[in-house]
Amino acid sequence: MSRRLALLVGVGDYYQNRPGPGHKPWPKLHTKEEVEQYRQVLIREYGFLPKDVIVLQDQAATSAKIRETFRKHLIAQARPGDIVIFHFSGHGQHLPDDAARPDEPDGLDESLVTYDALDQSWQEGSAKNIRDDEVGDLLQELAAKMRPAPSSQVVGNITVTLDACYSGSATRGLLIPRGRAWDSSVDGPQPKPLVQIESAGREGFLSSQRESLRDVTVVAAARADQSAWERDGQG
């Protein structure tokens, strides 16, 4: 019998510990309410069992815990025919392209800012955030579990919803940016591409060139060159 599995991650109240000179703590967001509404909708409207909807909120949403829960709750349990959802609500941040996996035409990776990020510096983000490359790897493993054969399509459904910035920033006010772009005045000169890659523009969090993810649906709050915003406590 097919199952419906969901992992919902919300980080609105980030852990801060003496942000370095020139670096600001991450602004507080109101993700707890929206993640709980998301959970209720999945159970009430889409037939998810409460035990199959795992929520990691604030202090539970460290980079290590997100990785562990994704593998144990989604990858380890998924089978062909299942419906699987991964959601992240919080800040997003540009980071220098990972030198071990150079694949960004503009020299910048997109990333999800986890609870244990101490400040907005790219150095801290590089140590703590979950990069787009890693999300792609996790989804690739998940998709493989939901294919009856290696060359077949996914049987079932994988949906990723991301409510975070991948770039851009602005001053706080009624609208709160859910992340920030590379800021040369704070981060230094923007990194140059590590390799030469032709691109028609910023693709977003997951590259459309990754053929193995052709069966994954991604719903994002913003493009890679846009900000996502929060207003009146909602993303």
Phi, psi and omega in degrees: 000134181291152180242164175239115185240138179219141171237115182248122182244128178227125178233108180240335182241086188286146174288131180232137181217090177053072177306142183295168181304128178083358182248135182262151172291160179287133179299147178291138176240167182250067184270339185298316182294316184288325177294321177295321176296319177301313180302314182296321179296317179300319181285314186284318189258336188237011170075017175286139174281141181308321182291342182263002176249102181265132179245128171246112185240132175051245189299340177281346187262053173282163180300318181294319182290323178297313179299313182299315183289323177301316182289316184284318187273324184260295186298313185294331185261340188293142177222161175306136181098348181283162171246124186232133180233134169238128180232138172231128176234117182168204180274150172240157185209142170279139177228156173303138179310136181297120182298334179284340181219067182292115184210013185250121181301331181259005178081010184233130170275151166269154181207157174262129182272117183271171186301325188275009173288125188279335180199189185269006182292148179291334178295316178293318178298321180296330181276331190244325187293163174258115185283161177302324179300318183289321176300318178299320179297315180297317179293327178295317176297318179297314180299322180298326179289341185253015175252126177299330177218153184306325183268357183273169175280162174297134173258116187120215183206134173239122180234133177242127177240128185234117178248079183200158174285150169247345174192171176090156178200168177195171180288153179284153180179225174297328177256132179245122180290136179267059179133189178204155177276177172296129182243107185298332180289339181250316188269347186095183182303142179295134182300143175277151179305137179284334176222157178273116180230129176285140181211142177273000182145179181290120184280327185121198190290325180241131183291134177288349180279351180278095187300327184292348179255024183295340183259011180258130177263125180245125176245113186243150179284343183201158171286175179293343179250022180232161173265149167256145188232154173245137176220133178055038175081007180233144176280000000 
